[in-house]
Each structure stands twice: as structure tokens, then as C-alpha cells.
Amino acid sequence: MTKKKITVYKVVVHLDLTSKRRFSFSAPDDAVVDYVPNKTTRPHKGYGPLAAFSLIEDAVRFLQWEVRHDNPWPKFEIWEGEAEPSKHFTLWNLSQRIGKSRFPPGTILVDSFTPRTLIETFKTNH
């Protein structure tokens, strides 16, 4: 039985202005996953789930906060996509769990994410 898909929004970053590689900047190095348009991404084994936003407004607010707080990434994007909701309430890796109290407002946890539509691109001064 396949899980119901929902529409969510994901903020991703690029390593530099010309890079096509998109990833979530808050993941530890060994948990980083690449987000490729129209390709489904899942967490690496031993990590999970992925974090996204249920509303575009929350993704934009998060992006604005990150840019103002001296983030080192030169380019951010917000993608709309399809996701499988997760039954989990924490993010985890091999050594720690992070509870919802530390998530930005509007965060939703998902077991997979497929980027479909680029909503916004923002370049910083880095």
C-alpha cells in the first residue's frame, strides 16, 4: 500500500552560484542528501526523516531568517514538491534525536520528497 502524497515546500542550498547540486544545509555531513528535480529523495540509512514546510509562507519566513543570520551559502531555493508524511516526531542520525521544539515554525517531517516546481531563488552576498 502506498502512502498518501502531500504538497510541501523545501528550502535547499547550493555549494556555489554555479553548482547544480541542491541539498539541505542543516544536515550533518554524512546525512546530506541531494535533491534533484522530479526525482524522489529519501534519507540515508540510519537517518530520518526529512524536514520540509507545509505552507509556502513558512518556507519564505525561514529563508528570510537564514539569509539575515550570516549563513555562508551563496544561493538558496524554495521548491514545491510531493512528499510522503512521516509517522515520526523527531529527526535523527546515528548519535542524536532532534525534537519538534527545535524546528522552525511550520516544519513537517516526511519520509520522501520529490521536488517538482522551483518557487523562488535567492542569492546572497557570499
C-alpha positions in Angstrom: 0.0 0.0 0.0 1.4 3.4 -1.0 1.3 6.3 1.4 -0.8 9.4 0.5 1.3 12.1 -1.1 1.0 15.7 0.2 2.3 19.0 -1.2 5.2 20.6 0.8 7.9 23.2 0.4 11.6 22.6 0.9 14.4 25.1 1.3 17.7 23.9 -0.3 21.1 25.5 -0.8 23.8 25.3 -3.4 27.6 25.0 -2.7 28.3 27.9 -5.0 26.5 30.0 -7.6 27.2 27.7 -10.5 26.6 24.4 -8.7 23.6 22.3 -9.8 23.8 20.3 -6.5 20.9 21.1 -4.1 21.0 19.9 -0.5 19.6 20.7 2.9 22.1 22.8 4.8 21.2 21.7 8.3 22.1 18.1 7.9 25.4 16.7 9.3 27.9 15.9 6.5 27.2 12.2 6.4 23.4 12.7 6.3 23.4 15.2 3.4 21.1 14.1 0.6 20.9 15.7 -2.9 17.6 17.0 -4.2 17.2 16.5 -8.0 14.1 17.9 -9.7 11.4 15.2 -10.3 13.5 12.6 -8.5 12.4 11.2 -5.2 14.8 11.6 -2.3 14.8 9.6 0.9 17.1 9.9 4.0 20.2 7.7 4.1 20.0 4.5 6.1 20.3 5.3 9.8 18.9 8.8 9.4 15.5 10.3 9.1 13.1 11.6 8.3 13.4 14.7 6.1 12.1 18.1 7.1 10.0 20.4 4.9 7.3 23.1 5.3 3.6 22.6 5.0 3.0 26.2 3.9 4.9 28.4 1.4 4.7 31.3 3.9 6.7 29.3 6.5 9.4 28.3 3.9 9.7 32.0 2.9 9.9 33.2 6.5 12.6 30.5 7.2 14.6 31.5 4.1 14.5 35.2 5.1 15.7 34.4 8.7 18.6 32.3 7.3 19.7 35.0 4.9 19.7 37.6 7.7 21.7 35.5 10.1 25.0 35.3 8.2 24.5 32.0 6.6 27.6 31.0 4.4 25.6 29.6 1.5 25.6 31.8 -1.7 22.3 30.5 -3.2 19.0 29.3 -1.7 16.0 27.9 -3.4 12.4 27.0 -2.3 10.9 24.0 -4.1 7.3 22.8 -4.1 7.0 19.1 -4.3 5.3 15.9 -3.3 6.1 14.1 -0.1 5.1 11.1 2.0 4.2 12.2 5.5 6.3 10.6 8.2 4.8 9.0 11.3 7.9 10.1 13.3 8.1 13.2 15.5 11.8 13.6 15.7 14.7 13.9 13.2 17.6 11.6 14.0 21.1 10.5 13.0 23.3 7.8 14.4 24.1 9.8 17.6 21.2 12.2 18.3 17.5 13.0 18.0 16.1 16.5 17.4 12.6 17.1 18.6 9.9 19.4 17.2 10.6 22.1 19.8 13.8 22.9 17.8 12.1 23.0 14.4 11.3 26.3 12.6 7.5 27.1 12.6 5.5 25.1 10.1 8.0 22.2 9.8 6.6 18.9 8.7 8.5 15.6 8.7 8.4 13.5 5.6 9.8 10.1 4.6 10.5 11.2 1.0 10.5 14.4 -1.1 10.2 14.9 -4.8 10.9 18.5 -6.0 8.5 19.5 -8.7 8.4 23.3 -9.1 11.1 25.9 -8.3 9.2 28.6 -6.4 12.0 31.1 -5.6 15.7 31.6 -5.9 17.7 33.9 -3.6 21.4 34.8 -4.0 23.3 36.2 -1.0 26.5 38.3 -0.9 28.7 35.3 -0.1 
